[in-house]
Amino acid sequence: MIFRSKAFFLVSNMMTGPGRMLPNKKEGIVKSILRPFIVLAGGLVLTLSALAPASASPDSSRVASACSWYWQDKDPGSSQVIHPVSGFSGIAMRTGPQGYCDLVTRVPWGHWVTLDCFVYDGQNVNGITTWSHVRYSNGGPVYEGWISDYYLSGLGSSINCA
């Protein structure tokens, strides 16, 4: 019962306007007692917020979510990298089906990739909006990522990732 009375006393002091229930004398005493704790708590909040790591900007979090796509290894086929672009050693394999997603590696023109599945919502490349999730290895590590179907023979995978 004592704890409840103290809680009511503190809550009542926080109220503003005509709903106040405690006399001004007690209110002044409580404020003078609580003021150092409020100042200390405020300083602690400011200190902790300064130590917290900076959150990602909205643009970078939007890019991260746009580059994270669901895929499964559903397609047993393969496809050749076609439509060479002058000045590039191969097509960009990306972390997602958009040109602004991070580069995984470049697959050399004419090389073959293993198909997994495709999505419709990728960035438009020369009128083609489907991108395939693929795997590529040339005797070294296996890379996996997304390539626009425009650059894959047969327009990439024929099996939807969904």
Residue, then its C-alpha position, 0 to 999 in steps of 0.5 A: m500500500i505504501f508503494r502504491s501511495k508513492a507511485f500516485f504521489l509521483v504520477s500526480n506531480m507529473m500531471t499538468g493543468p487542473g488535474r493536479m491533486l497535490p499542494n504546491k508545497k509538496e510539489g516544490i519538494v518533490k521537484s527539488i528532490l527529483r531534479p538531480f535525477i532528471v538531469l542525470a537521466g537526461g545526460l545519460v540518454l545524450t551520452l548513450s545516443a552519442l555512443a550508439p552507431a549511426s543508423a543507415s541512411p534511408d537510401s542505403s536501407r532502401v538499396a539493401s532491401a531492394c537487393s535482398w531477393y528470395w531465390q531457390d535452386k529450381d532450374p537444372g539448366s544453364s545459360q551462356v553470357i551473351h550481348p557483349v558490351s564494349g569496354f567491359s570484360g564480362i557482365a556484372m553479377r549483382t547481389g540483387p536484380q537491380g543495376y545499383c545492387d553491389l557487384v559480386t563479380r564479372v562473368p566473362w562474355g561467352h562463359w556459362v552460368t548455372l541457372d537457379c530461377f528468375v524474378y519479374d521485378g528487376q530493372n529494365v535492361n533493353g526492354i527485358t525486366t526479368w533477372s535470373h539468379v545464377r551461379y558461376s565458377n571457372g575452376g575457382p570459387v563459386y559466385e552466386g548472384w543476379i544477372s539481367d536475362y537480356y545478357l543470358s542465352g534463352l533469356g535465362s531461367s524459365i522457372n520463377c523464384a516465387 
